[in-house]
Amino acid sequence: MALPDSTTAVPVQADSAPEATYPGAFEGPEKLLEVWFKPNDQNLAPLIPLNPTLAADPNATSPPVYRGLKVVPRPVWESMLKLVHCEVLSVLQSQQVDAYLLSESSMFVYPHKVIIKTCGTTTLLHAVPELLRIAQAYCGWPYIWRTFYSRKRFMFPEQQRHPHRDWNDEVAFLDDLFEHGSAYTVGRTNGDHWNLYLTRPDPRAIGDAADHLFSEEHDQDITVEILMTELCPEAAQVYYQKSHPNPNRSSTSAGSPVVHCDADPHVQTNEANIPPNPSQAHRGGRCVERLTGIGAIYPDARTDSYLFEPCGFSLNGLTDTSYFTIHVTPEPECSYASFESNLSLDSHHPRSAGKALKALVEQVVGIFRPGKFSVSVFKTHARPIPAWSPQRTASPSLPPWSLETLRGYRQTDHIMYEFDDYWLRFGYFDQNL
């Protein structure tokens, strides 16, 4: 995708109407947009080292880190997010990635790509044209290398704003922006399913870097998503503020405890967007991490978490160059929780990726105890070779999968797609009754 010519561009206007509220019917399932401007952070132009002294030192033991999209000021991102109908609550930063905790989920900014995940009635796709304008203005990038957009089937599609009320409308919106896009529905069309739209790499975005298209980072790209519904009411109690107990609990039961938790000095909070007490919301998030076991999923990660008023929970976590994020809607009428990560599975089982995936899924599912959930693993081929190429003598390594025997659940669907340079494995599970 290139920046549209000013004579043909159709500007996307933010809907000025206030966010609609639907008591007992909040749309937890998120829209997920991932936009890559380069295949990795080694092919950036211009190159902006975080430490110029290190970059100029031929004896330096560590390579320079290039900022790319990380040079974009926070107010610029906040202006873009107004088109989506969400706000920044706080930011967790590292040299490799900035994690923005949003009023409706999360955004992750790498030097060469942006990942935005939003729930509710947000209009995520309205951000795409503005995102391209930002990349051109701050980095000189007129093209998007490739785009991924996905979402679970909505619980309340009639509440969405255009173009998100119908998958066909979303596909048409994306087709107007991109050439060579492909849309898929993964799972049962008459039941729960997962929608995916992806584009082919645009060679104009990398220019002279074409020989390095499949760099180490791109080769190792993996995303694991666990999307859960029908959460156990008992497990969901902790995601309510103390002053707003779960309505399903007895009148003699207290709400979820919210006690003092130490703040992370690396987290920059935006007090204007966190009424009435920003420290209370973040301290509440810290306590949820401890009480539920969420903090033990990646114990070495730095996290930024938030307990919403009257209920709901969001978390961003960073470790090295990777992220994970968790979002919870605990209301019994529409209970939902999501987990997403691009971390290596080695931390859960260093000898077997399949066993590592199973350990991760069991750990996450054990926290929320959902009635139903799906798992998707989206992973690059080790060295992508088109399926029609005579050089291809064997199928690339498959994404890990050993989920056929999860405790307390049965696998009802297992679907696999092979794209030019990615594998997708998708499974759907429900409780053994």
N, C-alpha and C positions, 0 to 999 in steps of 0.2 A: 504494500500500500504506500502511495506517495501522498504528500500534502496536496489537497485539491487546489486547482487553479482558482483564483479569487473570483473569476467570472462564472464558475460553475459550482462552487462550493455551496452546500445547503447548510447553514449554521444550525446547530442544535441549541434550542432555547430551553433553559431550565424552567420547569413548571413552577410558577410562583405560589401555587396553592399549598397550604400547610399539609404536612404529612397526615394522612388519614389514620384514624385509630379504629381498631376492630376488637372490642373486648373479647377475650377468650379465643381469638383467632389470629394470633401473630404468625407470620410466615417465617419460620426458622430456616428452612432450606435455602442455602445461599446460591447466588450467581457467582461464578468464578471466571475471571478474565486474566489471561497471562499473555503479555505482549513483549516479544523479544525484538530489540533493534539490532542486536549483533548476536552471533552464536556463542560468544564468550566475552570476557572482559580484557582479552589480549588484543583485540582488533579495534579498539576504540579510537575515534578521531573526533575532536582532538584528545591527545593523551595528557591527562592532568594528574601528576603524582601527588599523593597526599603529603609526602615528605620529599621536597625537591633536593635536599642535601643527600638523602639516601639514593635517590634516582641518579644523581650525578657522580656518585662514588663507585668507581669500577671494582673496588674491593668489598663492596657491601655484600653481606651474606644472604640478605633477603631481597627479593625483587620489589620494585615499587608497586604500590597499589593505586590503581587508576579509578577515578571517581565517576566519570561519565554522568549518568542521570542523578547521581548523588549530589551534584552541585546545584540542583534545582532547589530554590528556597522553599521552605515550608509553606509560606503564604500562597505560593503558586499552586502547590498541590491542594491546599485548602480551597482555593478558588475553583479548581477543577472538580473537586468532590462536591461542590454545591450543585453541579449539574446532576450528580448522582443522588442528591438528597441525603447526605450524611456529613458528619463532622469528625475532626481529629480530636481524640481525647488525650492521648499521650504518645510519646515516641521513644522507642528503645533503639539505640544506635550502636553500630560496630563499624569497623573499617570496610567490611564487605557488603553490609546490607543495613538498611534502616527499616524498622518495623513500626508501622503506624497503627495504633489501636483506635478503631473508629466507633462512632455511635452505633453503626450497623456493621460490625465485623472488623476486617483488617485490610491493610495494604503493606506490601513489601517492595522496597525500591533497591534494586541492585544497580551497579554501574551500567549494565547493558540490557536490563529488562525490568518490567514492573508487573506485580501480581496484585490484583484487587479482588477481594471477596466481600460481598455485601448481601445482607438478608433483608427481610421486610419487603416494602414496596419500592425499594430503590430502583433507579434507572441506570444500571451499570453501563450498558452499551453506549449511553450518551457521552461517556468519558473518552471514547476511542478517538474521535477527531481532535479533541482538545489535547489528548495525550501526544498525538503526533505533532501538533503545533508546538508543544512544550519541548519535545525532543529536538525539533529543528531549531528552535530559538536558542536553546542552551547548549546543544551538542553539535549542531550542524547536520543532523541526520534527517534527510527528507523521506526515508523509506523505512517501513517496518519489515524486519526479516521474516517473522512468522507470528501467528496469533493462535491462541487456544481459548475456547469459551465452553463452559460446561455448567450443567446444573441438574439437580435431581428434579423429578416431577413435583410441581408445586402442590401444596395442600389446598390453597385458596387462590387459584389462578385468576378468578374474577376480580380480585382486589388489586392486581398488578396494573401498573401504568404501561402505556405503549412504549416499546414494542414487546414487553415481557408477558403479555397475557396469553400468548400462544407461541409454541416453538416455531411454527412456520413463519410467524411475523419476525421473530428474532433472526431466523436464517435469512429472510429477505433483507432485513436491515444490514446484516453482515455482508451479504452478497453485493449490496450496493457499495460497500467500502472496499472489498477485497476481490481480487481475481483468484481463481483456482482454490476456492474454499470448498470443503466437504462437510456434510452434516450427517450425523448418525444418531439413532435411538438405540440404546443398549439396554436390553431387558424386555420385559413383557409390555407390549403396548396397551394391553387391557389391564395392567396392574402397575406396580411400582417400577420405575425405570429411570435411566440416566441419559441425558442428552449431551452430545459432544459436537462441537464445530472446530475444525482446524484448517489451517492454510498450509500450502507448500512453502518452503523457503524461497524468498525473493532474492535472487543473486545480486540485484542492484544495491541491496543493503550492505553488502560486504566488499564489493569491488575487488581490490587487489588481495584481499584476505581470503579469497575463495579456496586457495590451497590448504588453508587451515580451518576449513569449515567444520570438520569433525575433531574439535579439540578435546583435550582431556575432560574439561568440564561438561561439554555437550554430550560426550560419550557416556558420562556417568549420571545424566539427568534422570531422576526418579521422583515420582510423587505418589504418595499413598494417601488415600482418603477413606475414612470410615464415617458413614452417615447413618445415624441411629434415630429411630422413632419409638413411640410408646415406652418412654423411660419408666423405670420402676418408680412409683410414687415416693417410696421411702428414700431412694437414692436421690430424688429430685429435691428433697426438702432443704438441703443445704444451700441451694441457689436462690433462696428468698432472703431479703433483708430481715433483720430481727423484728422490725416494726411492722412487717407485712408477712405474717406466716402463711404457709401453704393453705389455701381454703379447703383442701381435702383432709387436712388434719383435724383432730378433735379439738374442741374449744379449750380443753385443759392443756394442750400441748403448746410449748413455746415455739417461737420461730427459730430459724437457723441462727446459731451463735455467730456474732461478729465481735472479735476481740482484737486487741492491738497487735499489729504486725509491723515490723521495721520496713521503712521505705527503701527502695533501690535508688541510690544517687544517680544512676545512669538514666533513669526515666524522667523525661521532661513532661510534666503535666500541664494541661491547659485549663486553668481554673474557671475560665469563662464558660467552658463547655461542659462542666461537671457540677451541676447544682445538686444539693446545696453545699456539700462538703466534699471536695475532691479527695482529701486524704482518707476519709471514711470509706469511699468507694474502692480505692486501691488497697487499703488495709483489709477490707472485706475480701477482696480478691485473693490476697496473700493467705488469708485464713482458709478460704475454700481450697486452695492448693494443698495445704497441709491436712485438712480434715478428710479430703476425698482420696488422696493418693495421686492426684494429678501431678503434684510436684515431684513424684518419684518416677515418672515416665522417662524423663531426661534429667536426672538429678544435677548434672553439671551445667545445665543451661541457665542463662540469665532470662528472667521472665518479667513480663508486665501484665498484670491481671486486674480485673475490674468487676465488682459485684454491683449490678444495676439496681435501681430503685423503680418499682418495688421488688423485681426479681430479674434474673438473667445473669449470665456470666460470660466474659470473654477473656482470652489469654493469648498473648504472643510470646514466643520463646525463641532465643537465638543461641546457637552454638557454632563456633567457627564460621563457616560460610553458609550455614543452613538455618532453616527456620522450622517451627511447628506452631500450630494455632488451634485453639479449641473454642467453641461457642456453644452455649447452652440456652435453650428456651424451656423452662421447667413446667409451664402451665399444663395441667393434665389434658385439656382439650386439644392441645397442639404441641405436645412435648417433643423435643428434638434436641439432638446434640451432634456436633460434627468435630472430627479430628482430621487434620491435614498436616503433612510433613514432607519435606524433601531431604531429610537426613538419611544418611546411610543406615542400613539395617544392622550393621556390624555391632552396634552397641547393645543389641538385644540377643544376638547369638553370633559370635565372631566366626564360627566354622560353617554355618549353613544359613543362606539367605532365606530359604523356605521356613526353617525353624524360627528364624528371627522374625519373619512376618507373623507367624502364628503366635509367638510370644507377645509381640506388640499388640495384635488384635485382641488377644485374651486379656491383656492388661487394661486396654482402653475399655473394652466391652464390660469388663468386671467392675469398672467404676460406675457406669451408668445403668447396667443391667437392662438393656432395651428389649422390647418384644420382637423387634425386627431391625435389621441393619444391612447395609451393603458395604462391600470393600472393593475399591478400584486401585489397581497398580498400573501406573503409566510410566514406561521405562524405555529409554533409547536402546537401540541395538548396539552391540559392542563396537561394530564398525559397519555402518549402514551400507548395504549393497542392494540396489533395486532387485525386486523379485525376478524380473525378466533377464537379468544380466547373466551371461554364460560364466562369469567369474564366481557366481554364487553356487557353491557346491554343497553347502549345508545351511540349515536354518540357524540364524543367530540365537544366542542364548535367550531363553524365555525368562520373563519376570518370575520371581519366586512365587510359589503357591503350595501350601500344605495345610489348607483350611477345611479339608473334608471332614475332619473329626474334632470340631470345636466343642468343648464341654457345654452341655445344655442347649446346643443349637444344631439345626440341620441345614445343610446347604441345599437350597431349592433351585438355584440357577448358577451356572458357571460358564461364562462366555469369554471368548478370546478373539481379539482383532489383531491383525498384523498390518501396519502401515509401512510406508517406505523406510522410515527410520525410527519408528516407535512400535513397541508392543503395548497392548492394553489387555489386562485381565480383570474381569468383573465377576463378583459373586454376590448372591443375595441369600440371606439367612433369616430364619425365624426360630422361635423357641420350640424346643421339644415339649409337647404337652402330655 
